[in-house]
Amino acid sequence: MTAYLLTNHLLNFVAPAALAAFLLVVFSRLFFGFLRSKKTPVLSMWLQVAINFAVGVLVLVAGLVLLGHDGKMVTYVGLSVAMAISQWWQLGGWKR
């Protein structure tokens, strides 16, 4: 496998985590103002994206190791749940 193909495979492997992390933070910031006061979130937007991305990649790697195949729906459900819990924790939802 060439370096180009390896890079392509790795980027395609982490693409769902990257897109989900970005969209999760954008939509949570959009709805954050509607659901709470005008208090700003503690962490910056890009730090939240980076944390959610790291959580997502860890879930994808765990799904690959445990299931032996990439792209199983159980892995994507775990990705969604883990990133939602991560974003909830970052926004201080546990303080309620």
GROMACS elastic network, one bead per residue, 0.5 to 0.9 nm:
[ bonds ]
;  ai    aj funct       b0    kb
    1     4     6  0.81466   500
    1     5     6  0.62241   500
    1     6     6  0.65321   500
    2     5     6  0.53125   500
    2     6     6  0.62496   500
    2     7     6  0.86277   500
    3     6     6  0.50569   500
    3     7     6  0.60520   500
    3     8     6  0.84691   500
    4     7     6  0.51972   500
    4     8     6  0.61241   500
    4     9     6  0.86662   500
    5     9     6  0.61001   500
    5    10     6  0.85719   500
    6     9     6  0.51451   500
    6    10     6  0.61790   500
    6    11     6  0.85784   500
    7    10     6  0.51510   500
    7    11     6  0.60686   500
    7    12     6  0.85007   500
    8    11     6  0.52284   500
    8    12     6  0.61276   500
    8    13     6  0.85065   500
    9    12     6  0.51474   500
    9    13     6  0.60328   500
    9    14     6  0.88185   500
   10    14     6  0.63783   500
   10    15     6  0.85136   500
   11    14     6  0.53830   500
   11    15     6  0.59066   500
   12    15     6  0.51015   500
   12    16     6  0.78060   500
   13    16     6  0.72490   500
   13    17     6  0.84094   500
   13    57     6  0.86172   500
   13    60     6  0.79874   500
   13    70     6  0.79347   500
   13    71     6  0.86329   500
   14    17     6  0.54009   500
   14    18     6  0.63108   500
   14    19     6  0.88458   500
   14    53     6  0.85476   500
   14    56     6  0.81275   500
   14    57     6  0.62387   500
   14    60     6  0.77068   500
   15    18     6  0.50625   500
   15    19     6  0.61432   500
   15    20     6  0.84200   500
   16    19     6  0.53447   500
   16    20     6  0.59402   500
   16    21     6  0.83657   500
   16    56     6  0.82241   500
   16    57     6  0.88830   500
   16    76     6  0.84632   500
   16    79     6  0.87927   500
   17    20     6  0.52053   500
   17    21     6  0.58934   500
   17    22     6  0.85550   500
   17    52     6  0.78707   500
   17    53     6  0.55272   500
   17    54     6  0.81249   500
   17    55     6  0.82832   500
   17    57     6  0.60858   500
   17    59     6  0.89723   500
   17    60     6  0.79392   500
   17    79     6  0.74427   500
   17    80     6  0.89609   500
   17    83     6  0.87473   500
   18    21     6  0.52262   500
   18    22     6  0.62799   500
   18    23     6  0.86715   500
   18    49     6  0.80717   500
   18    50     6  0.86864   500
   18    52     6  0.83471   500
   18    53     6  0.56004   500
   18    54     6  0.89367   500
   18    56     6  0.78450   500
   18    57     6  0.84741   500
   19    22     6  0.52969   500
   19    23     6  0.61282   500
   19    24     6  0.83862   500
   19    53     6  0.85919   500
   20    23     6  0.52263   500
   20    24     6  0.58019   500
   20    25     6  0.85282   500
   20    52     6  0.83610   500
   20    53     6  0.79347   500
   20    56     6  0.83244   500
   20    79     6  0.87441   500
   20    80     6  0.78769   500
   20    83     6  0.81487   500
   21    24     6  0.52032   500
   21    25     6  0.63214   500
   21    26     6  0.86814   500
   21    48     6  0.80969   500
   21    49     6  0.52756   500
   21    50     6  0.76490   500
   21    51     6  0.83201   500
   21    52     6  0.52359   500
   21    53     6  0.53601   500
   21    54     6  0.89871   500
   21    56     6  0.76245   500
   21    83     6  0.72411   500
   22    25     6  0.54357   500
   22    26     6  0.62417   500
   22    27     6  0.86785   500
   22    45     6  0.89350   500
   22    46     6  0.85280   500
   22    48     6  0.86485   500
   22    49     6  0.55804   500
   22    50     6  0.87144   500
   22    52     6  0.82818   500
   22    53     6  0.81355   500
   23    26     6  0.50704   500
   23    27     6  0.59832   500
   23    28     6  0.82877   500
   23    49     6  0.87560   500
   24    27     6  0.53870   500
   24    28     6  0.59314   500
   24    29     6  0.84940   500
   24    49     6  0.81175   500
   24    52     6  0.84955   500
   24    83     6  0.80897   500
   24    84     6  0.77408   500
   24    87     6  0.76972   500
   25    28     6  0.50880   500
   25    29     6  0.60662   500
   25    30     6  0.85072   500
   25    45     6  0.68465   500
   25    46     6  0.86564   500
   25    48     6  0.67554   500
   25    49     6  0.63162   500
   25    52     6  0.84852   500
   25    87     6  0.74302   500
   26    29     6  0.52688   500
   26    30     6  0.62305   500
   26    31     6  0.88163   500
   26    45     6  0.80408   500
   27    31     6  0.61712   500
   27    32     6  0.82318   500
   28    31     6  0.51937   500
   28    32     6  0.55998   500
   28    33     6  0.88739   500
   28    87     6  0.81248   500
   28    91     6  0.88673   500
   29    33     6  0.69912   500
   29    41     6  0.83079   500
   29    45     6  0.85007   500
   30    33     6  0.64378   500
   30    34     6  0.75743   500
   31    34     6  0.51053   500
   31    35     6  0.61969   500
   31    36     6  0.85114   500
   32    35     6  0.53827   500
   32    36     6  0.59563   500
   32    37     6  0.81344   500
   32    38     6  0.82732   500
   32    39     6  0.89570   500
   32    40     6  0.86537   500
   32    41     6  0.85631   500
   32    91     6  0.88034   500
   33    36     6  0.54905   500
   33    37     6  0.62211   500
   33    38     6  0.57400   500
   33    39     6  0.79426   500
   33    40     6  0.85088   500
   34    37     6  0.76277   500
   34    38     6  0.85402   500
   36    39     6  0.75415   500
   37    40     6  0.85153   500
   40    43     6  0.87921   500
   41    44     6  0.73234   500
   41    45     6  0.86467   500
   41    90     6  0.82797   500
   41    91     6  0.61770   500
   41    92     6  0.84486   500
   42    90     6  0.79334   500
   42    91     6  0.73070   500
   42    92     6  0.86245   500
   43    46     6  0.83472   500
   43    47     6  0.63722   500
   43    48     6  0.64342   500
   43    90     6  0.73874   500
   43    91     6  0.81219   500
   44    47     6  0.52969   500
   44    48     6  0.63246   500
   44    49     6  0.87586   500
   45    48     6  0.52103   500
   45    49     6  0.62965   500
   45    50     6  0.87141   500
   46    50     6  0.60803   500
   46    51     6  0.85947   500
   47    50     6  0.50083   500
   47    51     6  0.61684   500
   47    52     6  0.85523   500
   48    51     6  0.51718   500
   48    52     6  0.60970   500
   48    53     6  0.83945   500
   48    86     6  0.89363   500
   48    87     6  0.74110   500
   48    90     6  0.73181   500
   49    52     6  0.51745   500
   49    53     6  0.59143   500
   49    54     6  0.85533   500
   50    53     6  0.50049   500
   50    54     6  0.61532   500
   50    55     6  0.86407   500
   51    54     6  0.51679   500
   51    55     6  0.62731   500
   51    56     6  0.85857   500
   51    83     6  0.89284   500
   51    86     6  0.78645   500
   51    87     6  0.86607   500
   52    55     6  0.50712   500
   52    56     6  0.60498   500
   52    57     6  0.86253   500
   52    82     6  0.85415   500
   52    83     6  0.56282   500
   52    84     6  0.85023   500
   52    86     6  0.64226   500
   52    87     6  0.69683   500
   53    57     6  0.61326   500
   53    58     6  0.85711   500
   53    83     6  0.80413   500
   54    57     6  0.51911   500
   54    58     6  0.62154   500
   54    59     6  0.86914   500
   55    58     6  0.51759   500
   55    59     6  0.63252   500
   55    60     6  0.87417   500
   55    79     6  0.80410   500
   55    82     6  0.69658   500
   55    83     6  0.64360   500
   55    86     6  0.75578   500
   56    59     6  0.51263   500
   56    60     6  0.61960   500
   56    61     6  0.86428   500
   56    78     6  0.87354   500
   56    79     6  0.55423   500
   56    80     6  0.80885   500
   56    82     6  0.71663   500
   56    83     6  0.62800   500
   57    61     6  0.60938   500
   57    62     6  0.84674   500
   57    79     6  0.83386   500
   58    61     6  0.51759   500
   58    62     6  0.60758   500
   58    63     6  0.85526   500
   58    79     6  0.88203   500
   59    62     6  0.50058   500
   59    63     6  0.60652   500
   59    64     6  0.85510   500
   59    75     6  0.70710   500
   59    76     6  0.85329   500
   59    78     6  0.67461   500
   59    79     6  0.57677   500
   59    82     6  0.75489   500
   60    63     6  0.50671   500
   60    64     6  0.61781   500
   60    65     6  0.86531   500
   60    70     6  0.79163   500
   60    71     6  0.86305   500
   60    75     6  0.63328   500
   60    76     6  0.77245   500
   60    78     6  0.83974   500
   60    79     6  0.68989   500
   61    64     6  0.50118   500
   61    65     6  0.61407   500
   61    66     6  0.85217   500
   61    70     6  0.86737   500
   62    65     6  0.51129   500
   62    66     6  0.59261   500
   62    67     6  0.82251   500
   62    75     6  0.82331   500
   63    66     6  0.52148   500
   63    67     6  0.56377   500
   63    68     6  0.75286   500
   63    69     6  0.77179   500
   63    70     6  0.72569   500
   63    71     6  0.85448   500
   63    72     6  0.78140   500
   63    74     6  0.78596   500
   63    75     6  0.52066   500
   63    76     6  0.86445   500
   63    78     6  0.83731   500
   64    67     6  0.54756   500
   64    68     6  0.51464   500
   64    69     6  0.52886   500
   64    70     6  0.52824   500
   64    71     6  0.81216   500
   64    72     6  0.85248   500
   64    75     6  0.80098   500
   65    68     6  0.53544   500
   65    69     6  0.76711   500
   65    70     6  0.88707   500
   66    69     6  0.83556   500
   67    70     6  0.78318   500
   67    72     6  0.79043   500
   67    75     6  0.86107   500
   69    72     6  0.69391   500
   70    75     6  0.82170   500
   71    74     6  0.85205   500
   71    75     6  0.69684   500
   71    76     6  0.74268   500
   72    75     6  0.54410   500
   72    76     6  0.68277   500
   73    76     6  0.50640   500
   73    77     6  0.62165   500
   73    78     6  0.85539   500
   74    77     6  0.51010   500
   74    78     6  0.61628   500
   74    79     6  0.85253   500
   75    78     6  0.50159   500
   75    79     6  0.60597   500
   75    80     6  0.86972   500
   76    80     6  0.62054   500
   76    81     6  0.86085   500
   77    80     6  0.51683   500
   77    81     6  0.62149   500
   77    82     6  0.85267   500
   78    81     6  0.51381   500
   78    82     6  0.58829   500
   78    83     6  0.83439   500
   79    82     6  0.53284   500
   79    83     6  0.60428   500
   79    84     6  0.84389   500
   80    83     6  0.53615   500
   80    84     6  0.60431   500
   80    85     6  0.86068   500
   81    84     6  0.51314   500
   81    85     6  0.61613   500
   81    86     6  0.85459   500
   82    85     6  0.51820   500
   82    86     6  0.61205   500
   82    87     6  0.86833   500
   83    87     6  0.61145   500
   83    88     6  0.84739   500
   84    87     6  0.51563   500
   84    88     6  0.60541   500
   84    89     6  0.85384   500
   85    88     6  0.50163   500
   85    89     6  0.61084   500
   85    90     6  0.85856   500
   86    89     6  0.51563   500
   86    90     6  0.61927   500
   86    91     6  0.87439   500
   87    91     6  0.61940   500
   87    92     6  0.86640   500
   87    93     6  0.87177   500
   88    91     6  0.53188   500
   88    92     6  0.64340   500
   88    93     6  0.52444   500
   88    94     6  0.74020   500
   89    92     6  0.52154   500
   89    93     6  0.56653   500
   89    94     6  0.61190   500
   89    95     6  0.88677   500
   90    93     6  0.75640   500
   90    94     6  0.89538   500
   91    94     6  0.83750   500
   92    95     6  0.55878   500
   92    96     6  0.78323   500
   93    96     6  0.59590   500
